[in-house]
Amino acid sequence: MPIAIGADHGGFDLKAKIIKYLELKGHTVKDFGTYSPEPCDYPKYGFTVARAVAGGKYSRGILICKSGIGMSIVANKVRGIRAAMVDNVEAARSSREHNDLNIIVFGSKAMNTYKAKRILDVWLKTRRLGGRHLRRVNQIKALEDK
């Protein structure tokens, strides 16, 4: 699966570990930066990843900052993106089944590599559900047009 990933300096180390893990599992991962642990501003990276996913070249996206909140806000400014900070396996599953989440966000202060891998394994294999969940996702999409 083609995956876009980005982080600010707060997520730099976790991003590197996630990239290696996903590539070992056979995913194609595009790193949109940052490329060093030097202080930087997260909106640039969040927006770039969100645009790449919304454009259809990448099936999913991963964003990381210290809290996860800033990246979530930025990504959701892009039409077609449904991003949320996820910190456990059950939220990963329901975010895909119920919300068709296409960008997962991690807060590096509360996320270790082991936990991130477990969450990503579930998030990447879970499919969206139809029925009332699809109806609700379509309502969200309609709101973007207003």
N, C-alpha and C positions, 0 to 999 in steps of 0.2 A: 504494500500500500504506500503511495506517495504521501509523505508527511512533511509539513513545514514546521520549523521550530525557531523560536527566538527567545531571547532573554536580555535583561539589563545586567549590570555588574553583579547585582544581588543573586541572580540565577545562573551566572556563568558556569560555576563548577558543576552544579546539578545538570545543566543542559549538556555538558560534555559527556557525562556518564550516561544520560538518557540516549544520546545519539549513538554511542557505542552499543548499548543494549539493543536498541531498535534495529540497527544495521545487522547485528548478529542474528536477529530473528527474521531477517530477510526483507525488512522494509527499506524503501528508498527515502532518505532523510535529507532535506535541504536546510542548511543552517543559515538563517537570515541575520545572525549576529546577536549580540555584540561578540566581538572576537577577542576581547581581553577583559580582565577583571577591573580595569580602570573605570572610575565613576562615569556614568552616562545617563541619559534621560530615556526612560522606558517607552514613552509614546511612539517614538520612531520605530522601534522594533515590534511593538504590538500592532501598530497600524500596517506595517509591511507584511507581517504574517497573515493578518486578517484579510488584506487585499489579495494575497496569493491564494488563500483558501476560497474566498468568495469568487475569484476568477475561474475556479474549477480545475486548476492545474494540480492542486493538492487535495486529497480526500479529507484530510484532517489537519489540525494544527495544534501545537503545544506552545504555551507561553509561560515564562517563569520570571517572577520578580520577588522581592523579599516578602511582601504580604500576599500577593496574588490579586489584590483588589484593583490596583492601578491598571494592570494589563487587562483585567476583565472589562473595566470601563472603556478603555480604548478600543478593544476588539469589537465590542458591541456597537460602536459607532459606525461600523461598516455594514452596509446592506447585505443581508444574506447570512450574516454571522450570528450564531448562537453560542456564546462563550460563557463559561462559569468557572469559578474556582471550585475544585473538587479535592476533598481531603480524605476520602475513604472509598472502599470498594463498592459499597451499596449505592452511594451517590454517583459513582462512575456508571454503574449499571442503569440506574433510573434516568440519569442525564441523557443517555443514548436512547433508551426505550421510550421515555415519555417526552423528551424535549429535542431529540435529534441533534444533540450538542455536537458542533463540528470543530470547536476549539476548546481544549481543556487547559485550565490555568492552575499552576501550582504556586504556592507561597513557599519559598525556599527556607524561611525561618522555621516552619512547622513541618517540613517534608524531608525525609531522608531518602536515599537512593533505593533501598529495599522497598519501602512503602510506595514510592513513585512507580517502580516496576510492576508491583502487584496491581496497582490502580490502572496503569496503562494496559496491562494484559486484559483486564476485564473490559475497559473502555473501548479498546480497539476491536475486540471480537463481538461486542454486543451490537445487535441490530435494532433499529427503531421499530416500535409497534405501530400498528395501524389503528383503526377505529377512533375512539374519542381522543387518543393522543395525537394522531395525525390531524384530526380536525383542529385541535388546539394549536399545533405548530403552524398550520395554515392560517389561523387567526393572527398569530404573531407576524407571519409574513405579510398579511394584509395591512397590518398596522404600519409597516415600513413604507407603504405607498401613500399614507396620509400625511 
